[in-house]
């Protein structure tokens, strides 16, 4: 799925490192998806779209990854915010490979449930929801995006307040940063509500 010129332009406005780190982990530590693993699922399937999306995240192809989100979600949340949020976990994506646990269809929505083993050894369960428009799968929900948007918004406030993101993980965020994070974590749900309202008219 090619990135549009508009998305690439927006991407250029995202300050490098302003939501996480772009540093690459050592090659021997990477756990990258292979072409064979992606092609295990049929062409045109939601599963292949999901794994291709994750592969773009692993290779830090942020503009390409952003194109998998539905236009409505990108417009409501903001492409720059989505890219910044995904970059929060830039150093983690190359280390974790999703294992698809199952796929369910509910009307025009396909939900993919998956698990990943984080670098510290804990297992995280996640899901993404997709709809097919014009022959292409578009992601309407990403379970990891809410906490990523939260952290990205907090980081932005810290940069405004202190000139940099705090390196002390035990230090609680300021009231303003915490509030910005909470508001950002609701954007995806608000986007879904807006889409439902428009669908109802």
Order of alpha helices (4+ residues) and beta strands (2+ residues): alpha-alpha-alpha-alpha-alpha-alpha-alpha-beta-beta-beta-beta-alpha-alpha-alpha
